[in-house]
Amino acid sequence: MEAADKPKKRQRMSVVCLNCKTRKIKCDKKRPACSNCVKCNVGHLCEYEPPHWVTRA
C-alpha cells in the first residue's frame, strides 16, 4: 500500500477552556464559564480559543 492510499488523519480542535488546559483537568465546556472556573472563582477569566478557521485571513 502506498502513502497516497492512506487516509489523512484530521487534527482535532481543542475545545477546552484555557484554564483547564493549563491545569490539565477535564473541562465540561460550558459557556460562558465552565464549572471548574466557576468553582475556583475565576469564571470571569474562563476563555476559549477561537476556531482556527476564524483567525486565518
C-alpha positions in Angstrom: 0.0 0.0 0.0 1.4 3.4 -1.0 1.4 6.5 1.1 -1.2 8.1 -1.2 -3.7 5.3 -0.3 -3.7 6.0 3.4 -6.5 8.3 4.6 -5.2 11.5 6.2 -5.9 11.9 9.9 -7.7 15.1 10.9 -6.3 17.1 13.8 -9.0 17.6 16.5 -9.6 21.1 17.6 -9.2 21.8 21.3 -12.5 22.9 22.8 -11.4 23.1 26.4 -11.0 26.4 28.1 -7.5 27.8 28.5 -7.6 27.5 32.4 -8.5 23.8 32.2 -5.9 23.2 29.5 -3.2 24.9 31.6 -4.2 23.0 34.8 -4.6 19.7 32.7 -8.0 18.9 34.1 -11.2 17.8 32.4 -13.4 20.7 31.2 -17.1 20.4 30.8 -17.0 23.1 28.1 -20.0 25.1 29.4 -20.3 28.7 28.2 -19.7 31.4 29.2 -17.7 29.8 32.0 -17.1 26.1 32.7 -17.8 24.6 36.1 -14.2 24.3 37.1 -13.6 28.1 36.6 -16.8 28.9 38.5 -15.7 26.7 41.4 -12.3 28.4 41.5 -13.9 31.8 41.4 -12.3 32.6 38.1 -15.4 32.4 35.9 -14.7 35.8 34.5 -11.3 34.6 33.2 -12.7 31.5 31.5 -11.8 31.9 27.9 -11.9 29.5 24.9 -9.6 29.6 21.9 -11.3 30.9 18.7 -11.6 28.2 16.0 -8.6 28.2 13.6 -10.8 29.0 10.6 -11.9 32.3 12.2 -8.3 33.5 12.8 -7.0 32.9 9.4 -7.1 35.8 6.9 
